[in-house]
């Protein structure tokens, strides 16, 4: 049996076609129900990829896994073995278990690499649902090593969809315990909400400006018609709304004249202070905590100074017994710290803030 017969395709150097054939046959020959056939399939798949790279491969060489055989050995006993007092040698269960787990880990790593290579760069709700319903993912979903590698791959992807589709993805990730991937999806959902809200606010601004201008013209005409009477009317200034100041529902207008426009932080003199902003963590009080292509940083609009937050992830948190004070949750290689808004560490946390009974991660 040749490698192409096992894969069920004609000889080809098209890697995509080879991977597609392997994925199809892997569903037929499951590693737990057909271990020998699955091992044959893996060997054929590797040889086909070598062939696709232009390396010489014996395509017609049979790919077959033969069990190890040993020649029969005949022993002569001086005494009847039944009457012998030599105890039997016990089987090492620990060694057997260790070998089994090692093989399982190797197989899982191979399977997850093939699954990850088939994922698109942009993932929507349908793609994520199909991923978790995949028979191989269902088989290895209880293996923490497999799930960890799969979650790391998902974190590097871009998630797209409507608000309802983001909710479906968050539910799926929560059900499978992919906490870090869930946080990544929440950020994409927040960006989607900000974009949607801005379009609505732009329309609202236009209406408000029209009403304000109409009101101002009306008052002006009344003053001209009745110039002889004292002016006791106190004109109310129109509401000044800047959509660049309302990046999310937590925000109040920035203090000290700072705004965010076109992905940049701009001071009261229209000078660009920080560029390439892709996420706003916090904007209340004097502080603005943002994320850009350089990482996370906290900017004080009062002193006009910034502090780089050298952490993998930064989230806004509150103590559940407090309602007015905000803190930052800082993640450094899996270890979480609690800090003030300037990044000054107050304490080390025992666990992820989202799992804490004392802290609450603010949804923004």
Secondary structure, DSSP 8 states (H G I E B T S, - for coil): --HHHHHTS-----HHHHHHHHHHHHHHS-TTT-HHHHHHHHHHHHHHHHHHTT----TTS----------------SS-GGG---------HHHHHHHHHHHHHHHHHHHHHHHHHTS-SEE-HHHHHHHHHSHHHHHHTT-HHHHHHHHHHHHTSEE---HHHHHHHHHHHHHTT-HHHHHHHHHHHHHHHHHHHHHHHHHHHHHHHHHHHHHHHHHHHHHHHT-SS-------------GGG-SSTT----GGG-EEETTEEE-TTS-EEE--EEEEEE-STTEEEEEETTEEEEEETTTTEEEEE-SSEEEEEEETT-SS--EEEEEETTEEEEE-TT--EEEE-SS-GGG-SSEEE---
